């Protein structure tokens, strides 16, 4: 999965969960979560970035 694909999926997930004008689609939320969870380490996010608190980085596991 490319960085752009990963970002698009996270953006869609964020929209589905947080946009009050968007109808919640549980099956799509679960499908997106399954897809992004298959990525062992998110593209473009290094372990150092996760620990540094850089915006958009994931917390250390």
MOHUBEL-V797118 format. One record per run of one state. SS is the DSSP state (hx for helix, st for strand, lp for the rest). FROM is the first residue (numbers start at 1). LEN is the number of residues. Records with the same first field share a line. If there is no record, write none. Layout:
SS->FROM-LEN ; FROM-LEN
This chain:
lp->1-2 ; 19-7 ; 38-9 ; 53-9
hx->3-16 ; 26-12 ; 47-6
